[in-house]
Amino acid sequence: MTKPISMLGSGSRFSPGNIVSTPGALAALREHGKQPCDLLDRHLAGDWGDVCPGDAIRNDQSLAHGERLFSAYEIASGVVVWVITERDRALTTLLLPHEY
């Protein structure tokens, strides 16, 4: 069962704005038994997932200075979903890397 957007992250560090997903990301999540809200909760809490340490530091700085935020989550072996929140916090997108 998917959580309604209103139930997203009591531990949220920022607002996601409008949340959208590509069909490819939704299909991958469904295929591997994952829920979009699970990734969104992690992203909104500042758990940047499987990014390199430098990108995690950059995200922490971006959070403080209103820049774009980027997370990557490996949902299955070799299957990664990116979550990107735009700098104005108006839009958060779930997508597969090749869809960027």
C-alpha positions in Angstrom: 0.0 0.0 0.0 1.3 3.4 -0.9 1.3 6.2 1.7 -0.6 9.3 0.8 1.6 12.3 0.2 0.2 13.9 3.4 1.8 11.1 5.4 5.3 11.7 4.0 8.1 12.1 6.5 7.5 13.6 9.9 11.3 13.8 9.9 11.4 15.9 6.7 14.1 18.5 6.5 12.6 20.3 3.5 9.5 20.4 1.4 9.5 18.3 -1.8 7.1 20.6 -3.7 5.2 18.7 -6.3 6.3 15.1 -6.6 6.5 13.4 -10.0 8.0 10.2 -11.3 8.9 8.8 -14.7 7.0 5.7 -15.9 10.4 3.9 -15.9 11.1 4.6 -12.2 7.6 3.6 -11.2 7.9 0.3 -13.2 11.3 -0.5 -11.6 9.9 0.2 -8.1 6.9 -1.9 -8.7 8.9 -4.7 -10.2 11.2 -4.8 -7.1 8.4 -4.5 -4.5 9.5 -1.0 -3.4 7.2 2.0 -2.7 8.1 5.5 -4.0 7.3 7.0 -0.5 10.0 4.9 1.1 12.6 6.6 -1.1 11.0 10.0 -0.7 11.0 9.7 3.1 14.7 8.9 3.0 15.4 11.8 0.6 13.4 14.3 2.7 15.1 13.2 5.9 18.6 14.0 4.4 19.5 10.3 3.8 21.1 10.7 0.4 21.4 7.0 -0.2 24.1 5.6 -2.4 25.9 8.8 -3.4 29.6 9.3 -2.9 30.8 11.1 0.2 31.5 14.3 -1.7 28.0 14.4 -3.1 26.6 13.8 0.3 28.5 16.8 1.7 27.4 18.9 -1.3 23.8 17.9 -0.6 24.2 19.0 3.0 25.5 22.3 1.9 22.8 22.6 -0.8 20.2 22.0 1.8 21.5 24.9 3.9 21.9 27.2 0.9 18.8 26.4 -1.2 20.4 24.5 -4.0 19.3 21.3 -5.9 19.3 18.1 -3.9 20.2 14.7 -5.4 19.8 11.2 -3.9 20.5 7.8 -5.4 19.0 4.5 -4.1 19.9 1.0 -5.3 16.6 -0.8 -5.0 18.0 -4.1 -6.5 21.3 -5.3 -7.7 22.2 -2.8 -10.5 18.9 -1.0 -10.4 19.2 2.6 -9.1 16.5 5.2 -8.7 17.4 8.9 -8.5 15.5 11.4 -6.5 16.1 15.1 -7.4 14.6 18.1 -5.7 15.0 21.4 -7.6 16.6 24.3 -6.0 13.4 26.3 -5.6 11.9 23.2 -3.8 8.9 23.3 -6.2 9.5 19.9 -7.7 10.9 16.5 -6.7 11.4 13.9 -9.4 12.0 10.1 -9.2 13.7 8.8 -12.3 16.1 6.2 -13.6 19.7 7.4 -14.4 19.3 6.8 -18.1 16.1 9.0 -18.1 18.0 12.1 -17.0 
